[in-house]
Amino acid sequence: MFLPTNPALALGGWQSIPWLGIVPPLLPPEARTRIAAEKQLLLAHKGYLENRLQQAQPLIRLIGQEVDKRRLPALLILLPVIESGYRLDVVSPKGAAGVWQLMPATATRYGVPQTTSYDGRLSLPIATHAALTYLSDLSKQFNGDWLLALAAYNCGENRVKGALQDAQQASYWQLPLPDETKRYVPRLLALAELIQSAERHGLNLPAWQEGDELVAREYTGPLWLSDLAHRGNWPLARLELLNPAFRKAWLPAGMSYTLLLPRDQAKRLDKKPPRPVKPGIDTTPIPALLPLQSLSDPLLISHVAPLYGDGEGVDLSPRAVMPNKGDVLDSGARAPVGLEARPLLLPIGKQPTTEMIRKPAGKAGHSG
Protein backbone atom coordinates (compact mmCIF):
# COMPACT_ATOMS: atom_id res chain seq x y z
CA MET A 1 0.00 0.00 0.00
CA PHE A 2 1.00 3.61 -0.55
CA LEU A 3 2.36 4.58 2.86
CA PRO A 4 3.42 7.97 4.26
CA THR A 5 6.25 9.53 2.34
CA ASN A 6 9.83 8.61 3.04
CA PRO A 7 12.27 11.45 2.25
CA ALA A 8 14.90 8.87 1.30
CA LEU A 9 12.68 7.80 -1.62
CA ALA A 10 12.05 11.32 -2.88
CA LEU A 11 13.37 12.11 -6.34
CA GLY A 12 15.72 15.05 -6.50
CA GLY A 13 13.69 17.23 -8.85
CA TRP A 14 12.50 17.71 -12.42
CA GLN A 15 15.94 18.32 -13.89
CA SER A 16 17.60 15.32 -12.23
CA ILE A 17 15.09 12.70 -13.39
CA PRO A 18 15.98 10.48 -16.41
CA TRP A 19 12.63 10.91 -18.13
CA LEU A 20 13.59 9.20 -21.40
CA GLY A 21 15.31 6.13 -19.96
CA ILE A 22 13.06 3.68 -21.82
CA VAL A 23 13.51 5.22 -25.27
CA PRO A 24 15.75 3.27 -27.68
CA PRO A 25 18.84 5.27 -28.73
CA LEU A 26 17.78 5.11 -32.39
CA LEU A 27 14.18 5.82 -33.35
CA PRO A 28 12.80 5.40 -36.88
CA PRO A 29 12.10 8.62 -38.83
CA GLU A 30 8.34 8.05 -38.47
CA ALA A 31 8.72 8.03 -34.69
CA ARG A 32 10.61 11.32 -34.70
CA THR A 33 7.94 12.89 -36.92
CA ARG A 34 5.11 11.78 -34.64
CA ILE A 35 6.91 12.92 -31.49
CA ALA A 36 7.74 16.27 -33.08
CA ALA A 37 4.05 16.81 -33.96
CA GLU A 38 3.03 16.17 -30.35
CA LYS A 39 5.75 18.52 -29.06
CA GLN A 40 4.42 21.24 -31.33
CA LEU A 41 0.93 20.76 -29.94
CA LEU A 42 2.10 20.77 -26.32
CA LEU A 43 4.21 23.89 -26.87
CA ALA A 44 1.13 25.63 -28.26
CA HIS A 45 -0.31 25.24 -24.74
CA LYS A 46 2.87 25.80 -22.75
CA GLY A 47 1.26 28.11 -20.20
CA TYR A 48 -1.57 25.68 -19.59
CA LEU A 49 0.88 22.79 -19.15
CA GLU A 50 2.91 24.82 -16.64
CA ASN A 51 -0.27 25.58 -14.71
CA ARG A 52 -1.34 21.94 -14.53
CA LEU A 53 2.09 20.79 -13.37
CA GLN A 54 2.18 23.44 -10.68
CA GLN A 55 -1.27 22.57 -9.34
CA ALA A 56 -0.55 18.84 -9.42
CA GLN A 57 2.96 18.98 -7.91
CA PRO A 58 2.05 17.38 -4.53
CA LEU A 59 0.38 14.50 -6.42
CA ILE A 60 3.26 14.25 -8.90
CA ARG A 61 5.70 14.04 -5.99
CA LEU A 62 3.78 11.21 -4.33
CA ILE A 63 3.60 9.19 -7.53
CA GLY A 64 7.27 9.94 -8.16
CA GLN A 65 8.20 8.45 -4.81
CA GLU A 66 6.24 5.28 -5.55
CA VAL A 67 7.74 4.96 -9.06
CA ASP A 68 11.19 5.49 -7.59
CA LYS A 69 10.59 2.92 -4.85
CA ARG A 70 9.53 0.31 -7.40
CA ARG A 71 12.45 1.19 -9.72
CA LEU A 72 10.09 1.77 -12.62
CA PRO A 73 10.73 4.17 -15.52
CA ALA A 74 10.34 7.79 -14.46
CA LEU A 75 8.24 8.37 -17.60
CA LEU A 76 5.30 6.76 -15.80
CA ILE A 77 5.09 9.80 -13.50
CA LEU A 78 3.88 11.79 -16.52
CA LEU A 79 1.22 9.31 -17.62
CA PRO A 80 -1.61 10.91 -15.61
CA VAL A 81 -0.93 14.21 -17.38
CA ILE A 82 -2.33 12.81 -20.64
CA GLU A 83 -4.84 10.47 -18.98
CA SER A 84 -6.61 12.85 -16.62
CA GLY A 85 -4.62 16.07 -16.40
CA TYR A 86 -3.74 14.84 -12.91
CA ARG A 87 -7.33 15.33 -11.78
CA LEU A 88 -8.54 13.06 -9.02
CA ASP A 89 -12.27 13.24 -9.66
CA VAL A 90 -12.87 12.55 -13.36
CA VAL A 91 -14.74 9.78 -15.18
CA SER A 92 -14.69 8.99 -18.89
CA PRO A 93 -17.67 8.12 -21.11
CA LYS A 94 -16.48 4.48 -21.08
CA GLY A 95 -16.42 4.35 -17.28
CA ALA A 96 -12.70 4.79 -16.57
CA ALA A 97 -12.12 6.82 -13.43
CA GLY A 98 -9.57 8.75 -11.45
CA VAL A 99 -6.11 10.11 -12.05
CA TRP A 100 -4.98 6.84 -13.75
CA GLN A 101 -8.29 6.34 -15.59
CA LEU A 102 -8.72 2.74 -14.47
CA MET A 103 -11.54 0.72 -16.00
CA PRO A 104 -13.76 -1.18 -13.56
CA ALA A 105 -12.59 -4.64 -14.71
CA THR A 106 -8.90 -3.71 -14.47
CA ALA A 107 -9.43 -2.21 -11.05
CA THR A 108 -11.21 -5.35 -9.86
CA ARG A 109 -8.35 -7.51 -11.18
CA TYR A 110 -5.91 -5.54 -9.03
CA GLY A 111 -7.99 -5.52 -5.89
CA VAL A 112 -9.29 -1.97 -6.01
CA PRO A 113 -12.49 -1.66 -3.94
CA GLN A 114 -15.53 -0.34 -5.79
CA THR A 115 -18.71 0.07 -3.78
CA THR A 116 -21.54 2.57 -3.77
CA SER A 117 -19.86 4.42 -0.89
CA TYR A 118 -16.17 4.12 -1.84
CA ASP A 119 -14.53 3.89 -5.29
CA GLY A 120 -10.82 3.16 -4.88
CA ARG A 121 -10.12 4.16 -8.51
CA LEU A 122 -10.59 7.74 -7.31
CA SER A 123 -8.11 7.32 -4.46
CA LEU A 124 -4.61 8.45 -5.46
CA PRO A 125 -2.83 5.97 -3.13
CA ILE A 126 -4.94 2.94 -4.07
CA ALA A 127 -5.17 3.71 -7.79
CA THR A 128 -1.43 4.39 -8.03
CA HIS A 129 -0.65 1.04 -6.42
CA ALA A 130 -2.95 -0.74 -8.88
CA ALA A 131 -1.88 1.20 -12.00
CA LEU A 132 1.85 0.75 -11.40
CA THR A 133 1.36 -2.96 -10.70
CA TYR A 134 -0.66 -3.27 -13.91
CA LEU A 135 2.00 -1.40 -15.92
CA SER A 136 4.72 -3.62 -14.44
CA ASP A 137 2.75 -6.70 -15.47
CA LEU A 138 2.28 -5.31 -18.98
CA SER A 139 6.03 -4.74 -19.28
CA LYS A 140 6.63 -8.37 -18.38
CA GLN A 141 4.00 -9.54 -20.88
CA PHE A 142 5.79 -7.63 -23.66
CA ASN A 143 9.31 -8.75 -22.69
CA GLY A 144 10.33 -5.45 -21.17
CA ASP A 145 9.23 -3.31 -24.14
CA TRP A 146 7.75 -0.31 -22.36
CA LEU A 147 6.43 1.26 -25.56
CA LEU A 148 4.24 -1.79 -26.12
CA ALA A 149 3.29 -1.85 -22.43
CA LEU A 150 2.15 1.77 -22.61
CA ALA A 151 0.18 1.09 -25.78
CA ALA A 152 -1.50 -1.83 -24.01
CA TYR A 153 -2.37 0.42 -21.06
CA ASN A 154 -4.27 2.60 -23.47
CA CYS A 155 -6.08 0.09 -25.66
CA GLY A 156 -5.69 -3.25 -23.84
CA GLU A 157 -3.13 -6.01 -23.96
CA ASN A 158 -5.21 -8.25 -26.23
CA ARG A 159 -5.49 -5.48 -28.83
CA VAL A 160 -1.71 -5.02 -28.85
CA LYS A 161 -1.05 -8.77 -29.00
CA GLY A 162 -3.42 -9.05 -31.94
CA ALA A 163 -1.68 -6.16 -33.71
CA LEU A 164 1.70 -7.83 -33.17
CA GLN A 165 0.39 -11.02 -34.78
CA ASP A 166 -1.15 -9.14 -37.71
CA ALA A 167 1.95 -7.05 -38.36
CA GLN A 168 4.39 -9.94 -37.99
CA GLN A 169 6.85 -7.63 -36.26
CA ALA A 170 7.34 -6.12 -32.80
CA SER A 171 7.88 -2.37 -33.30
CA TYR A 172 5.23 -0.17 -31.70
CA TRP A 173 5.74 2.39 -34.47
CA GLN A 174 4.52 0.04 -37.22
CA LEU A 175 1.60 -1.65 -35.47
CA PRO A 176 -2.00 -1.32 -36.74
CA LEU A 177 -3.38 0.23 -33.56
CA PRO A 178 -6.32 2.56 -32.88
CA ASP A 179 -5.64 6.19 -33.75
CA GLU A 180 -5.63 7.27 -30.11
CA THR A 181 -3.05 4.61 -29.23
CA LYS A 182 -0.88 5.71 -32.18
CA ARG A 183 -0.76 9.13 -30.53
CA TYR A 184 -0.53 7.94 -26.93
CA VAL A 185 3.16 6.97 -26.78
CA PRO A 186 4.41 9.86 -28.99
CA ARG A 187 2.56 12.36 -26.80
CA LEU A 188 4.04 10.91 -23.64
CA LEU A 189 7.55 10.90 -25.15
CA ALA A 190 7.05 14.45 -26.41
CA LEU A 191 6.06 15.57 -22.92
CA ALA A 192 9.14 13.86 -21.48
CA GLU A 193 11.39 15.53 -24.06
CA LEU A 194 9.98 18.95 -23.22
CA ILE A 195 10.54 18.44 -19.51
CA GLN A 196 13.98 16.91 -20.07
CA SER A 197 14.99 20.12 -21.92
CA ALA A 198 12.67 22.55 -20.17
CA GLU A 199 15.01 25.55 -20.30
CA ARG A 200 15.64 25.13 -24.03
CA HIS A 201 11.88 25.05 -24.66
CA GLY A 202 11.12 27.96 -22.33
CA LEU A 203 9.12 25.72 -20.00
CA ASN A 204 8.94 26.87 -16.38
CA LEU A 205 8.69 23.87 -14.08
CA PRO A 206 7.49 24.12 -10.49
CA ALA A 207 9.84 23.47 -7.61
CA TRP A 208 9.83 19.74 -6.85
CA GLN A 209 8.84 20.41 -3.23
CA GLU A 210 6.14 22.93 -4.09
CA GLY A 211 2.76 22.59 -2.41
CA ASP A 212 1.48 20.60 0.52
CA GLU A 213 3.19 17.44 1.68
CA LEU A 214 0.50 14.78 1.37
CA VAL A 215 0.43 11.43 3.14
CA ALA A 216 -1.91 8.44 3.18
CA ARG A 217 -3.73 7.16 6.24
CA GLU A 218 -6.02 4.16 6.62
CA TYR A 219 -9.03 4.10 8.93
CA THR A 220 -11.64 1.44 9.59
CA GLY A 221 -15.33 2.24 9.23
CA PRO A 222 -17.79 3.34 10.26
CA LEU A 223 -16.63 6.89 9.55
CA TRP A 224 -18.17 10.31 9.13
CA LEU A 225 -16.30 12.60 6.74
CA SER A 226 -17.44 15.60 8.76
CA ASP A 227 -15.97 14.06 11.92
CA LEU A 228 -12.64 13.43 10.18
CA ALA A 229 -12.54 17.02 8.94
CA HIS A 230 -13.39 18.36 12.39
CA ARG A 231 -10.72 16.28 14.10
CA GLY A 232 -8.11 17.20 11.50
CA ASN A 233 -9.11 20.87 11.80
CA TRP A 234 -9.59 21.64 8.11
CA PRO A 235 -12.62 22.27 5.86
CA LEU A 236 -14.79 19.33 4.87
CA ALA A 237 -14.63 20.58 1.26
CA ARG A 238 -10.85 20.16 1.25
CA LEU A 239 -11.14 16.61 2.56
CA GLU A 240 -13.57 15.88 -0.26
CA LEU A 241 -11.31 17.44 -2.90
CA LEU A 242 -8.40 15.22 -1.90
CA ASN A 243 -10.56 12.11 -1.45
CA PRO A 244 -13.21 11.83 -4.19
CA ALA A 245 -13.15 8.04 -3.61
CA PHE A 246 -15.61 8.75 -0.78
CA ARG A 247 -18.95 8.73 -2.56
CA LYS A 248 -21.02 9.05 0.62
CA ALA A 249 -20.61 11.26 3.66
CA TRP A 250 -20.97 8.26 5.98
CA LEU A 251 -18.89 5.14 5.35
CA PRO A 252 -20.06 1.80 6.74
CA ALA A 253 -18.27 -0.70 8.96
CA GLY A 254 -16.54 -3.83 7.71
CA MET A 255 -14.00 -2.08 5.49
CA SER A 256 -10.84 0.01 5.76
CA TYR A 257 -10.66 3.30 3.90
CA THR A 258 -7.54 5.10 2.65
CA LEU A 259 -7.42 8.88 2.97
CA LEU A 260 -5.07 11.35 1.35
CA LEU A 261 -4.24 14.11 3.83
CA PRO A 262 -1.88 17.06 4.29
CA ARG A 263 0.83 15.95 6.70
CA ASP A 264 -0.12 18.45 9.43
CA GLN A 265 -3.74 17.33 9.42
CA ALA A 266 -2.68 13.68 9.42
CA LYS A 267 -0.59 14.36 12.53
CA ARG A 268 -3.65 15.82 14.24
CA LEU A 269 -5.66 12.71 13.42
CA ASP A 270 -2.79 10.52 14.65
CA LYS A 271 -3.12 12.23 18.02
CA LYS A 272 -6.92 12.35 17.89
CA PRO A 273 -8.10 9.36 15.82
CA PRO A 274 -11.71 9.13 14.65
CA ARG A 275 -14.07 7.59 17.14
CA PRO A 276 -16.60 4.90 16.27
CA VAL A 277 -19.92 6.41 15.29
CA LYS A 278 -23.40 5.01 15.16
CA PRO A 279 -24.95 4.33 11.75
CA GLY A 280 -27.20 7.05 10.50
CA ILE A 281 -28.17 9.19 7.56
CA ASP A 282 -26.00 12.10 6.48
CA THR A 283 -27.54 14.34 3.86
CA THR A 284 -24.33 16.31 3.28
CA PRO A 285 -23.95 16.39 -0.52
CA ILE A 286 -20.83 14.84 -2.02
CA PRO A 287 -19.36 16.82 -4.95
CA ALA A 288 -20.26 15.25 -8.29
CA LEU A 289 -17.51 13.72 -10.41
CA LEU A 290 -16.36 15.59 -13.50
CA PRO A 291 -17.10 13.95 -16.86
CA LEU A 292 -13.81 13.84 -18.74
CA GLN A 293 -15.57 14.85 -21.93
CA SER A 294 -16.77 18.09 -20.29
CA LEU A 295 -13.21 19.41 -19.94
CA SER A 296 -11.49 21.47 -22.62
CA ASP A 297 -8.05 20.14 -21.74
CA PRO A 298 -5.50 20.12 -24.59
CA LEU A 299 -3.23 17.72 -22.67
CA LEU A 300 -5.69 14.82 -22.64
CA ILE A 301 -5.05 12.20 -25.30
CA SER A 302 -8.76 11.46 -25.58
CA HIS A 303 -9.69 15.04 -26.50
CA VAL A 304 -7.92 15.65 -29.81
CA ALA A 305 -8.74 14.35 -33.28
CA PRO A 306 -6.18 11.95 -34.80
CA LEU A 307 -3.08 13.49 -36.31
CA TYR A 308 -1.99 10.46 -38.27
CA GLY A 309 -3.58 8.53 -41.10
CA ASP A 310 -5.37 8.91 -44.42
CA GLY A 311 -3.19 11.84 -45.51
CA GLU A 312 -5.20 14.37 -43.49
CA GLY A 313 -3.52 17.66 -42.59
CA VAL A 314 -2.32 18.37 -39.11
CA ASP A 315 -4.04 21.28 -37.41
CA LEU A 316 -2.06 22.14 -34.30
CA SER A 317 -3.53 25.56 -33.65
CA PRO A 318 -4.63 26.15 -30.05
CA ARG A 319 -8.19 26.86 -31.16
CA ALA A 320 -8.37 23.56 -33.06
CA VAL A 321 -7.17 21.65 -30.03
CA MET A 322 -9.20 23.44 -27.42
CA PRO A 323 -12.70 24.22 -28.68
CA ASN A 324 -15.85 25.57 -27.10
CA LYS A 325 -15.61 25.65 -23.32
CA GLY A 326 -12.36 27.46 -22.63
CA ASP A 327 -9.76 29.74 -24.09
CA VAL A 328 -6.03 29.29 -24.40
CA LEU A 329 -4.34 29.95 -21.08
CA ASP A 330 -1.19 31.21 -22.86
CA SER A 331 -3.10 34.21 -24.20
CA GLY A 332 -4.19 35.31 -20.75
CA ALA A 333 -7.80 34.19 -21.18
CA ARG A 334 -9.65 32.11 -18.64
CA ALA A 335 -8.56 28.54 -17.98
CA PRO A 336 -10.53 25.63 -19.46
CA VAL A 337 -13.53 24.27 -17.62
CA GLY A 338 -12.41 21.91 -14.89
CA LEU A 339 -9.29 23.88 -13.99
CA GLU A 340 -10.84 26.98 -12.47
CA ALA A 341 -14.10 25.22 -11.64
CA ARG A 342 -12.61 22.49 -9.47
CA PRO A 343 -9.18 23.38 -8.08
CA LEU A 344 -6.89 20.40 -7.87
CA LEU A 345 -5.52 21.27 -4.46
CA LEU A 346 -6.76 24.05 -2.22
CA PRO A 347 -4.57 25.97 0.24
CA ILE A 348 -5.27 24.97 3.83
CA GLY A 349 -8.04 27.03 5.36
CA LYS A 350 -9.44 28.29 2.05
CA GLN A 351 -13.04 27.25 1.69
CA PRO A 352 -14.17 26.59 -1.90
CA THR A 353 -16.89 28.78 -3.28
CA THR A 354 -19.94 27.42 -5.05
CA GLU A 355 -18.19 28.21 -8.33
CA MET A 356 -15.19 26.10 -7.31
CA ILE A 357 -17.31 23.05 -6.61
CA ARG A 358 -20.25 22.64 -8.88
CA LYS A 359 -22.12 19.72 -10.29
CA PRO A 360 -21.61 19.36 -14.06
CA ALA A 361 -24.65 18.78 -16.18
CA GLY A 362 -25.37 15.34 -17.54
CA LYS A 363 -24.25 11.89 -16.51
CA ALA A 364 -20.61 11.01 -16.06
CA GLY A 365 -19.58 8.14 -17.96
CA HIS A 366 -10.78 5.67 -20.34
CA SER A 367 -10.76 5.56 -23.52
CA GLY A 368 -8.57 2.53 -22.93
C-alpha positions in Angstrom: 0.0 0.0 0.0 1.0 3.6 -0.5 2.4 4.6 2.9 3.4 8.0 4.3 6.2 9.5 2.3 9.8 8.6 3.0 12.3 11.4 2.3 14.9 8.9 1.3 12.7 7.8 -1.6 12.0 11.3 -2.9 13.4 12.1 -6.3 15.7 15.0 -6.5 13.7 17.2 -8.9 12.5 17.7 -12.4 15.9 18.3 -13.9 17.6 15.3 -12.2 15.1 12.7 -13.4 16.0 10.5 -16.4 12.6 10.9 -18.1 13.6 9.2 -21.4 15.3 6.1 -20.0 13.1 3.7 -21.8 13.5 5.2 -25.3 15.8 3.3 -27.7 18.8 5.3 -28.7 17.8 5.1 -32.4 14.2 5.8 -33.4 12.8 5.4 -36.9 12.1 8.6 -38.8 8.3 8.0 -38.5 8.7 8.0 -34.7 10.6 11.3 -34.7 7.9 12.9 -36.9 5.1 11.8 -34.6 6.9 12.9 -31.5 7.7 16.3 -33.1 4.1 16.8 -34.0 3.0 16.2 -30.4 5.7 18.5 -29.1 4.4 21.2 -31.3 0.9 20.8 -29.9 2.1 20.8 -26.3 4.2 23.9 -26.9 1.1 25.6 -28.3 -0.3 25.2 -24.7 2.9 25.8 -22.7 1.3 28.1 -20.2 -1.6 25.7 -19.6 0.9 22.8 -19.2 2.9 24.8 -16.6 -0.3 25.6 -14.7 -1.3 21.9 -14.5 2.1 20.8 -13.4 2.2 23.4 -10.7 -1.3 22.6 -9.3 -0.5 18.8 -9.4 3.0 19.0 -7.9 2.0 17.4 -4.5 0.4 14.5 -6.4 3.3 14.2 -8.9 5.7 14.0 -6.0 3.8 11.2 -4.3 3.6 9.2 -7.5 7.3 9.9 -8.2 8.2 8.4 -4.8 6.2 5.3 -5.5 7.7 5.0 -9.1 11.2 5.5 -7.6 10.6 2.9 -4.8 9.5 0.3 -7.4 12.5 1.2 -9.7 10.1 1.8 -12.6 10.7 4.2 -15.5 10.3 7.8 -14.5 8.2 8.4 -17.6 5.3 6.8 -15.8 5.1 9.8 -13.5 3.9 11.8 -16.5 1.2 9.3 -17.6 -1.6 10.9 -15.6 -0.9 14.2 -17.4 -2.3 12.8 -20.6 -4.8 10.5 -19.0 -6.6 12.8 -16.6 -4.6 16.1 -16.4 -3.7 14.8 -12.9 -7.3 15.3 -11.8 -8.5 13.1 -9.0 -12.3 13.2 -9.7 -12.9 12.5 -13.4 -14.7 9.8 -15.2 -14.7 9.0 -18.9 -17.7 8.1 -21.1 -16.5 4.5 -21.1 -16.4 4.3 -17.3 -12.7 4.8 -16.6 -12.1 6.8 -13.4 -9.6 8.8 -11.5 -6.1 10.1 -12.0 -5.0 6.8 -13.7 -8.3 6.3 -15.6 -8.7 2.7 -14.5 -11.5 0.7 -16.0 -13.8 -1.2 -13.6 -12.6 -4.6 -14.7 -8.9 -3.7 -14.5 -9.4 -2.2 -11.0 -11.2 -5.3 -9.9 -8.3 -7.5 -11.2 -5.9 -5.5 -9.0 -8.0 -5.5 -5.9 -9.3 -2.0 -6.0 -12.5 -1.7 -3.9 -15.5 -0.3 -5.8 -18.7 0.1 -3.8 -21.5 2.6 -3.8 -19.9 4.4 -0.9 -16.2 4.1 -1.8 -14.5 3.9 -5.3 -10.8 3.2 -4.9 -10.1 4.2 -8.5 -10.6 7.7 -7.3 -8.1 7.3 -4.5 -4.6 8.4 -5.5 -2.8 6.0 -3.1 -4.9 2.9 -4.1 -5.2 3.7 -7.8 -1.4 4.4 -8.0 -0.6 1.0 -6.4 -2.9 -0.7 -8.9 -1.9 1.2 -12.0 1.8 0.7 -11.4 1.4 -3.0 -10.7 -0.7 -3.3 -13.9 2.0 -1.4 -15.9 4.7 -3.6 -14.4 2.7 -6.7 -15.5 2.3 -5.3 -19.0 6.0 -4.7 -19.3 6.6 -8.4 -18.4 4.0 -9.5 -20.9 5.8 -7.6 -23.7 9.3 -8.7 -22.7 10.3 -5.5 -21.2 9.2 -3.3 -24.1 7.8 -0.3 -22.4 6.4 1.3 -25.6 4.2 -1.8 -26.1 3.3 -1.8 -22.4 2.2 1.8 -22.6 0.2 1.1 -25.8 -1.5 -1.8 -24.0 -2.4 0.4 -21.1 -4.3 2.6 -23.5 -6.1 0.1 -25.7 -5.7 -3.3 -23.8 -3.1 -6.0 -24.0 -5.2 -8.3 -26.2 -5.5 -5.5 -28.8 -1.7 -5.0 -28.9 -1.0 -8.8 -29.0 -3.4 -9.1 -31.9 -1.7 -6.2 -33.7 1.7 -7.8 -33.2 0.4 -11.0 -34.8 -1.1 -9.1 -37.7 2.0 -7.1 -38.4 4.4 -9.9 -38.0 6.9 -7.6 -36.3 7.3 -6.1 -32.8 7.9 -2.4 -33.3 5.2 -0.2 -31.7 5.7 2.4 -34.5 4.5 0.0 -37.2 1.6 -1.6 -35.5 -2.0 -1.3 -36.7 -3.4 0.2 -33.6 -6.3 2.6 -32.9 -5.6 6.2 -33.7 -5.6 7.3 -30.1 -3.0 4.6 -29.2 -0.9 5.7 -32.2 -0.8 9.1 -30.5 -0.5 7.9 -26.9 3.2 7.0 -26.8 4.4 9.9 -29.0 2.6 12.4 -26.8 4.0 10.9 -23.6 7.6 10.9 -25.1 7.0 14.4 -26.4 6.1 15.6 -22.9 9.1 13.9 -21.5 11.4 15.5 -24.1 10.0 19.0 -23.2 10.5 18.4 -19.5 14.0 16.9 -20.1 15.0 20.1 -21.9 12.7 22.6 -20.2 15.0 25.5 -20.3 15.6 25.1 -24.0 11.9 25.0 -24.7 11.1 28.0 -22.3 9.1 25.7 -20.0 8.9 26.9 -16.4 8.7 23.9 -14.1 7.5 24.1 -10.5 9.8 23.5 -7.6 9.8 19.7 -6.8 8.8 20.4 -3.2 6.1 22.9 -4.1 2.8 22.6 -2.4 1.5 20.6 0.5 3.2 17.4 1.7 0.5 14.8 1.4 0.4 11.4 3.1 -1.9 8.4 3.2 -3.7 7.2 6.2 -6.0 4.2 6.6 -9.0 4.1 8.9 -11.6 1.4 9.6 -15.3 2.2 9.2 -17.8 3.3 10.3 -16.6 6.9 9.5 -18.2 10.3 9.1 -16.3 12.6 6.7 -17.4 15.6 8.8 -16.0 14.1 11.9 -12.6 13.4 10.2 -12.5 17.0 8.9 -13.4 18.4 12.4 -10.7 16.3 14.1 -8.1 17.2 11.5 -9.1 20.9 11.8 -9.6 21.6 8.1 -12.6 22.3 5.9 -14.8 19.3 4.9 -14.6 20.6 1.3 -10.8 20.2 1.2 -11.1 16.6 2.6 -13.6 15.9 -0.3 -11.3 17.4 -2.9 -8.4 15.2 -1.9 -10.6 12.1 -1.5 -13.2 11.8 -4.2 -13.1 8.0 -3.6 -15.6 8.8 -0.8 -18.9 8.7 -2.6 -21.0 9.1 0.6 -20.6 11.3 3.7 -21.0 8.3 6.0 -18.9 5.1 5.4 -20.1 1.8 6.7 -18.3 -0.7 9.0 -16.5 -3.8 7.7 -14.0 -2.1 5.5 -10.8 0.0 5.8 -10.7 3.3 3.9 -7.5 5.1 2.6 -7.4 8.9 3.0 -5.1 11.4 1.4 -4.2 14.1 3.8 -1.9 17.1 4.3 0.8 16.0 6.7 -0.1 18.5 9.4 -3.7 17.3 9.4 -2.7 13.7 9.4 -0.6 14.4 12.5 -3.7 15.8 14.2 -5.7 12.7 13.4 -2.8 10.5 14.6 -3.1 12.2 18.0 -6.9 12.4 17.9 -8.1 9.4 15.8 -11.7 9.1 14.6 -14.1 7.6 17.1 -16.6 4.9 16.3 -19.9 6.4 15.3 -23.4 5.0 15.2 -24.9 4.3 11.8 -27.2 7.0 10.5 -28.2 9.2 7.6 -26.0 12.1 6.5 -27.5 14.3 3.9 -24.3 16.3 3.3 -24.0 16.4 -0.5 -20.8 14.8 -2.0 -19.4 16.8 -5.0 -20.3 15.2 -8.3 -17.5 13.7 -10.4 -16.4 15.6 -13.5 -17.1 14.0 -16.9 -13.8 13.8 -18.7 -15.6 14.8 -21.9 -16.8 18.1 -20.3 -13.2 19.4 -19.9 -11.5 21.5 -22.6 -8.1 20.1 -21.7 -5.5 20.1 -24.6 -3.2 17.7 -22.7 -5.7 14.8 -22.6 -5.1 12.2 -25.3 -8.8 11.5 -25.6 -9.7 15.0 -26.5 -7.9 15.6 -29.8 -8.7 14.3 -33.3 -6.2 11.9 -34.8 -3.1 13.5 -36.3 -2.0 10.5 -38.3 -3.6 8.5 -41.1 -5.4 8.9 -44.4 -3.2 11.8 -45.5 -5.2 14.4 -43.5 -3.5 17.7 -42.6 -2.3 18.4 -39.1 -4.0 21.3 -37.4 -2.1 22.1 -34.3 -3.5 25.6 -33.6 -4.6 26.1 -30.1 -8.2 26.9 -31.2 -8.4 23.6 -33.1 -7.2 21.6 -30.0 -9.2 23.4 -27.4 -12.7 24.2 -28.7 -15.9 25.6 -27.1 -15.6 25.7 -23.3 -12.4 27.5 -22.6 -9.8 29.7 -24.1 -6.0 29.3 -24.4 -4.3 29.9 -21.1 -1.2 31.2 -22.9 -3.1 34.2 -24.2 -4.2 35.3 -20.7 -7.8 34.2 -21.2 -9.6 32.1 -18.6 -8.6 28.5 -18.0 -10.5 25.6 -19.5 -13.5 24.3 -17.6 -12.4 21.9 -14.9 -9.3 23.9 -14.0 -10.8 27.0 -12.5 -14.1 25.2 -11.6 -12.6 22.5 -9.5 -9.2 23.4 -8.1 -6.9 20.4 -7.9 -5.5 21.3 -4.5 -6.8 24.1 -2.2 -4.6 26.0 0.2 -5.3 25.0 3.8 -8.0 27.0 5.4 -9.4 28.3 2.1 -13.0 27.3 1.7 -14.2 26.6 -1.9 -16.9 28.8 -3.3 -19.9 27.4 -5.0 -18.2 28.2 -8.3 -15.2 26.1 -7.3 -17.3 23.0 -6.6 -20.3 22.6 -8.9 -22.1 19.7 -10.3 -21.6 19.4 -14.1 -24.6 18.8 -16.2 -25.4 15.3 -17.5 -24.2 11.9 -16.5 -20.6 11.0 -16.1 -19.6 8.1 -18.0 -10.8 5.7 -20.3 -10.8 5.6 -23.5 -8.6 2.5 -22.9 
